[in-house]
Amino acid sequence: MKILHITGNRPQFIKLAPVLKASSGRIKNVCLHTGQHYDYNLSKLFFEELKIPKPDYYLGVGSGSHGYQTGEGLKRIEKVLVREKPEIVLVYGEYL
């Protein structure tokens, strides 16, 4: 089974960590970081502290209006969905 995990900000990274830990070794986990939070203190620090592996995909939607981030995120997520063909998609928080 393959699960695609979609995250983009620090509260979502905190939710992601225990799910990855619990499913490690039994499930193919693919992690996608939208890039909504992208600086060290709001992103990379959480991956380091929570021992979350580097994301398989980093979309880099960065800063911009809510509409821009949502639109770009959806376009880029679609490409990953087509490529990975996951059985399950978990979207953490309120991104979409």
C-alpha positions in Angstrom: 0.0 0.0 0.0 1.2 3.5 -0.8 0.1 6.6 1.1 0.8 10.1 -0.2 1.0 12.6 2.8 0.4 16.3 1.9 1.7 18.9 4.3 2.7 22.5 4.1 3.0 24.2 7.5 4.3 23.6 11.0 1.1 22.3 12.6 0.8 19.8 9.8 4.4 18.6 10.2 3.7 17.9 13.9 0.7 15.8 12.9 2.7 14.0 10.2 5.6 12.8 12.5 3.7 10.2 14.6 1.8 8.9 11.5 5.1 8.2 9.7 6.6 6.6 12.8 3.6 4.3 13.3 3.4 3.2 9.6 7.2 3.0 8.9 8.2 -0.4 7.4 4.7 -1.6 6.8 3.5 1.0 4.3 5.1 2.9 1.4 5.0 6.5 2.6 5.5 9.3 0.1 5.7 12.8 1.6 4.9 16.0 -0.3 5.7 19.4 1.2 3.8 22.2 -0.6 6.3 24.9 0.6 3.6 27.0 2.2 6.0 27.4 5.2 9.5 27.4 3.7 12.0 29.2 6.0 14.2 27.3 8.5 12.2 28.1 11.6 8.8 27.2 10.2 9.8 24.2 8.2 13.3 22.5 8.2 13.6 22.9 12.0 10.5 20.8 12.5 11.8 18.1 10.2 15.0 17.9 12.1 13.5 18.1 15.6 10.7 15.5 14.9 13.1 13.3 12.8 10.8 13.5 9.8 12.6 12.3 6.6 13.2 14.8 3.9 10.1 15.1 1.7 10.0 13.2 -1.5 8.4 16.2 -3.2 8.9 19.9 -2.4 6.5 22.0 -4.5 7.8 25.4 -3.4 4.5 27.4 -3.7 6.1 29.9 -1.3 4.4 33.1 -0.4 1.6 34.7 -2.2 -2.1 35.2 -2.0 -4.3 32.5 -0.7 -5.6 32.0 -4.2 -2.2 31.8 -5.8 -0.9 29.2 -3.2 -4.0 27.1 -3.5 -4.0 27.2 -7.4 -0.3 26.4 -7.7 -0.5 23.8 -5.1 -3.4 22.0 -6.8 -1.6 22.1 -10.2 1.6 20.7 -8.8 -0.1 18.1 -6.5 -2.0 16.7 -9.5 1.3 15.9 -11.2 2.5 14.0 -8.2 -0.8 12.1 -7.9 -0.5 11.0 -11.6 3.1 10.0 -11.1 2.8 8.2 -7.8 -0.7 6.7 -8.1 -1.2 6.3 -4.3 -4.0 4.2 -2.8 -4.6 6.7 0.0 -4.0 10.5 0.2 -3.8 12.1 3.6 -4.1 15.9 3.6 -3.0 17.4 6.9 -4.8 20.4 8.2 -6.6 22.9 6.1 -4.4 23.4 3.0 -6.9 22.4 0.4 
